[in-house]
Amino acid sequence: MSHFKSLTLEWSEDRLKMIDQRKLPTAEEYVECRNHEEVYVAIREMIVRGAPAIGATAAFGYLLGAKEVLDASDEVLLDHMTTVKKRLSESRPTAVNLFWALDRMENALNSNWGLERKKLIESLERAALSIAKEDIEINKSLGRNGATVVRDGDGILTHCNAGALATVDYGTALGVMRAAVEQGKRIKIFADETRPYLQGARLTAWELIKSGIDVTLICDNMAGWVMKKGFIDLVLVGADRIAANGDAANKIGTYSVAILAQRHGIPFYIAAPLSTVDLTTASGEEIPIEERSHREITHIGNQQIAPEGVRCLNPAFDVTPSSLITGIITEKGIARPPYDVSLRGMFE
Ligand SMILES: CSC[C@H]1O[C@H](OP(=O)(O)O)[C@H](O)[C@@H]1O
């Protein structure tokens, strides 16, 4: 059995270990998953989060699921794997990478069906490891493509965390920033805090400081002000699902940032791998938006900040219409409008 380790995930033998992103930046603690149910919980509770990271994690969850019934009959194994795939697919609804990765693992099972059990498990491990290792290379390609729109001295606003922690490593939007810095460009990142889970304050700021990249933390409600002050030359964010027409679902608040960017004549880029593009979803109207616990709104950690029982809304994502998106940066290049043509072309 192989060993794999990145910032976000570590696979060895019969367990998947991940940094507990709920505890960052004040504690670097790890969670070990030894079965598919524990992986389901890790995704559901956002111990690990971010579209590509969710996909890779689910792939290892599928592998762990197969190892749970190693000596069972073919019929029991097939039935169990159907249950495992369904369970993992119910962890979170918006990031299409989850479903893409589970389909890829199921294809690996089907195409290697008939191998003696040990060999079958080894083929599933190769498939999960390929998803993880490919993600890092994809992010580096995407980063290089995106760095072509970043100039020396640019101020860049980013929302949420589309960094190494949202992927297997390197990041998507933050991958573009890393590539620009590697090319010697002096950039200044403005990370907003991204209520309610605070991915910007807790994760993006942590990652960029660790990487020695200039970062300024701002409150979510300061995006318009920094744009008006002239600090921002472009916006770079990630995505959880991109529809065939280019509409993009991303962390709640992204739509507001896109509107502000348009108002200030600032380019607004999405950075995402093609595994985040869902050509079977025609437009953003059809993207399922996850509604999360109201406790995420009424508490910061264990600190209550709102009255008990107050009514809340907590959609985890919103959809930015393609009309507000300057370009979609992928590992195959930068898609430009009309997206229903340019995105489909990326798969040919
Ligand atoms: C590179 S995908 C990052 C994407 O995922 C985040 O959502 P969550 O933290 O809830 O998993 C957010 O939308 C990021 O842009």
The ligand as an SDF file (V2000), in Angstrom:
LIG
                    3D

 15 15  0  0  0  0  0  0  0  0999 V2000
  -11.1530   25.6400   -4.3940 C   0  0  0  0  0  0  0  0  0  0  0  0
  -12.7840   25.4010   -3.9510 S   0  0  0  0  0  0  0  0  0  0  0  0
  -12.9460   26.5440   -2.6770 C   0  0  0  0  0  0  0  0  0  0  0  0
  -14.3590   26.9360   -2.4370 C   0  0  0  0  0  0  0  0  0  0  0  0
  -14.9760   26.0780   -1.4700 O   0  0  0  0  0  0  0  0  0  0  0  0
  -15.4140   26.8880   -0.3940 C   0  0  0  0  0  0  0  0  0  0  0  0
  -16.5840   26.4480    0.1950 O   0  0  0  0  0  0  0  0  0  0  0  0
  -16.4970   25.6350    1.5920 P   0  0  0  0  0  0  0  0  0  0  0  0
  -15.4180   26.2790    2.4090 O   0  0  0  0  0  0  0  0  0  0  0  0
  -17.8830   25.8030    2.1740 O   0  0  0  0  0  0  0  0  0  0  0  0
  -16.2010   24.2110    1.2220 O   0  0  0  0  0  0  0  0  0  0  0  0
  -15.6190   28.2420   -1.0290 C   0  0  0  0  0  0  0  0  0  0  0  0
  -16.7860   28.3120   -1.7970 O   0  0  0  0  0  0  0  0  0  0  0  0
  -14.3740   28.3100   -1.8720 C   0  0  0  0  0  0  0  0  0  0  0  0
  -14.3560   29.2780   -2.8680 O   0  0  0  0  0  0  0  0  0  0  0  0
  1  2  1  0
  2  3  1  0
  3  4  1  0
  4  5  1  0
  4 14  1  0
  5  6  1  0
  6  7  1  0
  6 12  1  0
  7  8  1  0
  8  9  2  0
  8 10  1  0
  8 11  1  0
 12 13  1  0
 12 14  1  0
 14 15  1  0
M  END
$$$$
